[in-house]
Amino acid sequence: MTQMLDLRDAPPAAARRDRGKRAYNSGLAAEERAIALYAAAGLRLLETRWRGKSGEIDLILADGEEIVFAEVKQARTHDAAIASLRPAQMCRIHAAGSEYLAHCPKGQLTDVRFDLAVVDGTGRCDILEGLFSHF
């Protein structure tokens, strides 16, 4: 008879690793869902999980001449996902976006937009265009 491993009995480090793996895979799935919605709307994916000195940007896309920086948040509800985007994170994403623009032909004069893609527990994804462009 085979005994099942119960993670509640696993050492804390193993349980943390398992939670981390699940969160990572869940985040990838949420990003893939957002990428599919953007692609259906005609945007072109430029980068995923781009990292600059200021921080990471989940998705960078092109909407014609405009560059779209998108943060992807997943939670049980869309409201919870929206609430998880904090001002400090918005600042880091804006700073990283500015770093990215240094590599664009128009530099800081490039038209940009900062979107939030929210994915709920059922996998439903909505794109909130320009949600924190003003920040």
C-alpha positions in Angstrom: 0.0 0.0 0.0 1.4 3.4 -1.0 1.3 6.2 1.5 0.3 9.7 0.3 2.4 12.6 1.2 0.5 15.3 3.0 2.1 18.7 2.6 0.9 19.6 6.0 3.4 17.1 7.3 6.2 18.4 5.0 9.0 20.5 6.4 8.2 24.2 6.2 10.8 24.8 3.5 9.3 22.2 1.3 5.8 23.6 1.8 7.1 27.1 0.9 8.7 25.8 -2.3 5.5 24.1 -3.3 3.5 27.3 -2.7 6.1 29.3 -4.6 5.9 26.8 -7.6 2.1 27.0 -7.6 2.2 30.8 -7.5 4.8 31.0 -10.2 2.8 28.7 -12.5 -0.5 30.5 -11.7 1.2 33.8 -12.6 2.4 32.4 -15.9 -1.1 31.2 -16.7 -2.5 34.6 -15.9 0.1 36.3 -18.1 -0.7 33.9 -21.0 -4.4 34.7 -20.7 -3.6 38.5 -20.8 -1.3 38.0 -23.8 -4.1 36.1 -25.7 -6.5 39.0 -25.0 -4.0 41.6 -26.2 -3.2 39.5 -29.3 -6.9 39.2 -30.1 -7.1 43.0 -29.9 -4.2 43.3 -32.4 -1.3 44.2 -30.1 2.1 42.8 -30.6 4.0 41.3 -27.7 7.5 42.7 -27.3 8.7 41.5 -23.9 7.6 39.3 -21.0 8.9 39.8 -17.5 11.3 42.5 -18.7 13.6 43.6 -15.9 15.4 46.9 -15.5 17.3 48.4 -12.6 14.0 49.8 -11.2 12.0 46.6 -11.4 10.1 44.2 -13.6 7.4 44.8 -16.1 5.1 41.8 -16.7 4.3 42.5 -20.4 5.4 45.1 -22.9 3.4 45.3 -26.0 3.1 47.5 -29.1 -0.3 49.0 -30.1 0.7 50.6 -33.3 3.3 53.2 -32.4 2.2 53.2 -28.7 4.1 51.1 -26.1 1.9 49.4 -23.6 3.3 48.4 -20.2 1.0 45.9 -18.5 1.0 44.6 -15.0 -0.9 41.3 -14.6 -2.6 40.6 -11.2 -4.4 37.5 -10.3 -6.7 37.1 -7.3 -10.0 35.4 -6.4 -11.9 38.4 -7.7 -11.1 41.3 -10.1 -11.7 43.8 -7.2 -9.1 41.9 -5.1 -6.6 41.9 -8.0 -7.1 45.7 -8.6 -6.6 46.4 -4.9 -3.3 44.5 -4.9 -1.7 47.1 -7.2 -0.1 49.5 -4.7 1.3 53.0 -5.3 4.9 51.9 -4.7 4.6 49.2 -7.3 3.1 51.7 -9.8 6.1 54.0 -9.2 8.5 51.1 -9.8 6.7 50.1 -13.1 6.8 53.7 -14.3 10.5 53.9 -13.5 11.2 50.6 -15.3 9.1 51.8 -18.2 11.3 54.9 -18.4 14.3 52.7 -18.5 12.8 50.6 -21.3 12.0 53.8 -23.4 15.7 54.6 -23.5 16.0 51.7 -26.0 13.1 53.0 -28.2 13.8 55.2 -31.2 11.7 58.1 -29.8 13.0 57.6 -26.3 10.9 59.5 -23.7 8.8 61.0 -26.4 7.3 57.6 -27.2 3.5 57.4 -26.7 2.9 55.0 -23.7 0.1 53.5 -21.7 0.1 51.6 -18.4 -2.5 48.9 -18.2 -3.6 46.5 -15.5 -4.7 43.0 -16.6 -6.8 41.3 -13.9 -7.5 37.6 -13.8 -10.0 36.1 -11.3 -10.2 32.7 -9.8 -12.3 31.4 -12.8 -9.6 32.5 -15.3 -11.6 35.5 -16.6 -9.3 38.3 -17.7 -10.1 41.9 -18.2 -7.7 44.6 -19.4 -8.0 48.0 -17.7 -6.4 50.2 -20.3 -4.5 53.2 -19.0 -5.5 52.4 -15.4 -2.3 53.9 -13.9 -1.0 55.9 -16.9 -1.6 59.1 -14.9 0.5 58.1 -11.9 
